[in-house]
Amino acid sequence: MGRSRRSREHVLDHLAQLRRLPLGGGPSDSFRERLRADLVSHHHDAGPAPSARPRASRPRRGLPWPSALATFGLAGVMMVSAFTTYRAVPGDTLYPLKRAAESTLVRLSADDVERGERELVSAKTRAAEVAELLGSSEAGSLVSETLREMERSTRSGIGRLERVSPRSPKISRFAQDQRDVVEPMLDQLDEAHQDQASGYLDYIEGLAAPPG
């Protein structure tokens, strides 16, 4: 800052000397040299002039089409896999993944009411799976295990709901829905599985009855 100010003062002093020169006369050679040196010094002190036009920012490019295509393809595969997992029945390759997802939802429930309701949803799912297994030549042990899991989820879910709200209409509605699904299966089950299903129906029969 001080050096630049001194340079400007030198330039002003030279201009004042020019005004004192007689008309028709020119400045001396020594004066010209001093003026040129001061002007050059002032130019270097001022630094380079800022660019008048700002640099244009480079436009952002979107994903190249192969990457975008791969992303959409992966999303489609995930959707198909999720749907296939949801539709899996005992014996299918993806069935353990389906059960693991159900168990995770139960564990992540906020309270006993939500957990009990999710367990009853699992019991309904097991009943639907038994219906799909009927008629399969390899369904014997799978039906037995699925009926067992259906009763386990039912008892656990009902137990949780009864502790919080013993007369909840959700319990009665669930029992009625389950009875409508399981009862028609009896004629298609073998003797051992009929005993399992009948015992389950006996358990939920009292739940479906209106409270006295």
N, C-alpha and C positions, 0 to 999 in steps of 0.2 A: 504493500500500500504506500509506504514512504517513498520508495524509489519511483513509483508511477507518478506520484504527486510532484516530485522534483522534475521529472521529465516534462510534465505539462507546464510547470513554471518556466522551464527553459524555453519552450516553444513560445509562450506568451511574451517573454523578454525579447526574443528574436523578432516577433511581430511588432513590438513597440519600437525596436530599432529601425525596422523598415519604414514605419510612419514618419520617423525623423529624417529620413533621407530626402535630399532635394529632388524635386520633380525632374524627370529626364535622366537622373542618374541611377545606376544599378548597384546592387550590393556587391561588396568586395568578394574576392575568391575565398578568403579565410572565413567570411560570414557564411557563404554557401556551404562550406565544408562542415562548419559547426552545426548549421541547421539540418543538414542531411544526417549527420551522426545522431543528433537528438531525436529526429523523427524515426530513424531506424531503431534506436533504443526504446522509444515509446511503443513502437509496434510490437517488439518482442516482449515487453512487459505486459502488454494487454492480453497475451495468450491467443490461441486460435479461436476464430469466430465460431459460435455454435452453429450446428447444421440447421438450415432453414426448414428442412423437411424431415419429420421423424421417420425412423425406420418402420416400415410396415411389418407387423407381426405375421409370422408364417401361419397360414390357416391350418387348423387342426384337421387331421384326416380321420375318418371313421375306420372301423375295423375292415380289413380287406375281406372280400366276399368269401374266400375259403374259411376264414376264422368265423365269420358270421354264420355260415352254413353249418360248421361244426358245432357252434353253440346251440343253434336251433335243433340240430339233430340230437345233441345230448339231452336237451330239455324234453324232446319227444320221447326218447328212450326212457328217461326217468318217469315220465307220466305213465307210459305203458307198463313199466315195471311196478309202479305203485298200484295201478289198477289190477294187474295180475296177482300181486301179493294180497290185495284185498279180497280177491275172488278165490284164493287158494283154499283147499280143503285138506284134512288130514291125509298124509301120504304124498302130497305134492312137495316139490323141492323148496318152494318159497314159503311153505306153511310155518316152519319155525320162525321165520322173519315176521310173519303176521302175528304170531303169538308174542314175540318179543316186543313188538310195537304196542300191543294191547297192555302188556305188563308195565311197560314204561308209562303209558297214560295213567294207569291206576296209581303207580308210585308217585307221579307228579301231581296228583289231585290235591286241591287246596285243603280239603277237610273231609271228615267221614261221610258227609252227605254226598259230595261229588264222587268220592271213592266208591261208595256203595252203589251209586247209580251206574258208574262205569263197569263195575263187576256184574251188575244185572244185564248190561248191554252185552258183555262177554258171554253170559249164560244164554241169551237169545241167539247169539252167533253160533254157539255150540249146537243148539237145537236145529238151526238151519243147516249146519254141516252134517248132522246125523241124517236129515232128510235127503241130502244129496248123496250120501254114502249108501243108502238103501239100494239093494239090488246088485251091488258090486260083489264079485266073487272073492275079492281080497279084503273086504270091509270088516270081517269079523272082529279082530282085535282093535281096529280103528274105531268101530262103533262103540265098543265097550269102554275104551279110554275116553272117547268124546263125551259119552253119557256121564262118566265119572267126573270129568272136568266141568260139565254143565251143572251138576249138582253141587260141586264144590264152590263154584262162582256164585250160585244162587244162595247158598247158605251164608257165605261170607258177606255178600251184598245186603241180604235181608237183615243179617245180624247188625251191620253198621247202621242201616236206616232205622231199625227198631230202637236202637239206643238213643237216637236223636229225635225221631218222630215216630212213635209206635203205631199210630193210626194214620200214617201217611197214605193218601189215595194212590200214590205211585206203587206201593207194594201190592195192593189189590189188583190194580190194572196190569201190572207185570204178571201176576199169577194167572189171570184170565187169559192173557196173550199166550203164555207158555202152554197152558192147558190146550188151547186151540191148535197149537203146533204139534205137541208131543202125542196127544191122545190118538190122532189118526194114524200114527206110526205103529201102534201096537200090533195090528194084524200083519204087518210086514216084517216084524222082528222075530228072531228065533226065541226059544224059551228063556234062555239066560238073559238076553237083552230085554225081553218083555218084563222080567222080574225087576231089572234095573229101572226101566221106564215107569213101571207101575209104582214102585217105591217113591220115585220122584213125584209122580202125580199125587200120591197120597200126602206128601209133604206140602205141596203148594195148594192142595184143595182147601185147607183151613185158611190159607192166606187170601184166597179169592173170595171166601165167604164174607158177607158184610159183618162188621163188628156188632156184637150183641150188647 
